Amino acid sequence: MYVQSGKYQNPVTNDRGAVNLIYIPTREELDGMPFTSDENREEYWKFIRNDDYLSKHTGEYSKRTPTVALKRSLTLISSCR
């Protein structure tokens, strides 16, 4: 759920990020990431913990074809930045 550049892109393949794997951070990793506020960090962690897929895969990259709900959720998160 974290892309270092902050954008879903892949200039090497020019696929607009269609096959990028998304990393789902652990709580410890999340605590070390920059957020605009502690409240935003906590909301992000709640989102991870409340999602069946994400909560089972913290510290891992998502599968190549994550669920449709995950894709929609990521779109919502990226639009909130």
C-alpha positions in Angstrom: 0.0 0.0 0.0 3.0 2.2 -0.2 4.8 3.3 -3.3 8.0 5.2 -2.6 7.4 7.8 -5.3 3.8 8.4 -4.0 2.5 7.7 -7.5 1.4 4.5 -9.3 3.7 4.6 -12.3 6.1 2.4 -14.2 8.0 4.3 -16.8 10.0 1.2 -17.8 7.0 -0.7 -19.1 4.7 2.3 -19.7 1.8 0.3 -18.3 0.6 3.1 -16.0 1.2 0.9 -13.0 -1.1 -1.9 -14.0 1.2 -4.6 -12.7 3.0 -2.7 -9.9 2.9 -4.7 -6.7 1.8 -2.7 -3.7 3.7 -3.1 -0.4 1.5 -3.4 2.7 3.5 -2.0 5.7 3.6 -3.4 9.2 2.7 -1.1 12.1 6.4 -0.5 12.9 7.1 0.4 9.3 4.1 2.7 9.1 5.2 4.5 12.3 8.4 5.4 10.4 6.7 6.8 7.3 5.9 10.5 6.8 2.3 11.5 7.3 0.8 15.0 7.6 -0.5 14.1 11.0 -0.7 11.3 13.6 -4.4 11.2 13.0 -3.8 10.3 9.3 -1.4 7.6 10.2 -3.9 6.1 12.6 -6.7 6.2 10.0 -4.4 4.5 7.5 -3.6 1.8 10.0 -7.3 1.3 10.8 -8.0 0.9 7.1 -5.3 -1.9 6.9 -6.5 -3.7 10.1 -10.1 -3.6 9.0 -9.5 -5.0 5.5 -9.5 -8.8 5.4 -6.8 -9.0 2.7 -4.6 -6.2 3.9 -4.6 -7.3 7.5 -3.4 -10.8 6.6 -0.6 -9.6 4.4 1.2 -6.8 6.4 4.9 -6.8 5.7 4.3 -8.3 2.2 3.6 -7.2 -1.3 0.1 -7.6 -2.6 -0.6 -10.3 -5.1 -0.3 -9.4 -8.7 -4.1 -9.3 -9.1 -5.6 -7.9 -5.8 -9.3 -7.8 -5.3 -11.4 -5.2 -6.9 -12.3 -3.8 -3.5 -8.6 -3.3 -2.8 -8.1 -1.4 -6.1 -11.1 0.8 -5.3 -9.8 1.4 -1.8 -6.4 2.4 -3.0 -8.0 4.9 -5.4 -9.9 6.5 -2.5 -6.7 6.6 -0.4 -4.6 8.2 -3.2 -7.3 10.8 -3.8 -7.2 11.8 -0.1 -3.5 12.8 -0.1 
